[in-house]
Every structure is written in C-alpha cells, then in structure tokens.
Amino acid sequence: KIEALQDQLAKLEAVAGGHRADFERERDRAERLVLDLMKATVATMQAKENAARFEGELAGLRSRPWWRRLAG
C-alpha cells in the first residue's frame, strides 16, 4: 500500500509541475500584455497632446484674416 501511495504522489507531483509551468507561462504572458498596454497608453497620451497642440495652432491661424495668412 505504501508503494501505491508513493506512485500516486509521484504522479501528483508531475501533474503539479505541469500546472506550475502553465502558471509561469501565463504569468509571463500577462506581464507582456500589461507592458504592451502601458506602451499603448503612453502613445495615446502623446497623440492627444499633439492633437491639442495642433488644434491650438489651427485656431490661431484661423483667427487671423485670410490675407494675413497668405502673407505669412
């Protein structure tokens, strides 16, 4: 009976090792996804800042009469 329990224990340890490997792989994948999300967030914030700056410049240009815009 002890040998049967030892066999079962060895099988369970092998299964647990497989689950641990799955956990590690998924944790690494989640960390990469979070990093990608953070990079996308930074890029979005920069794009919004640029859009706001360009809108300000455009509003400044539009506020001048057309003949002054042509003269530069």
MOHUUR-V724514 format. One record per run of one state. SS is the DSSP state (2 for helix, 1 for strand, 0 for the rest). FROM is the first residue (numbers start at 0). LEN is the number of residues. Records with the same first field share a line. If there is no record, write none. Layout:
SS = FROM-LEN  FROM-LEN
//
This chain:
0 = 0-1  63-2  71-1
2 = 1-62  65-6
//
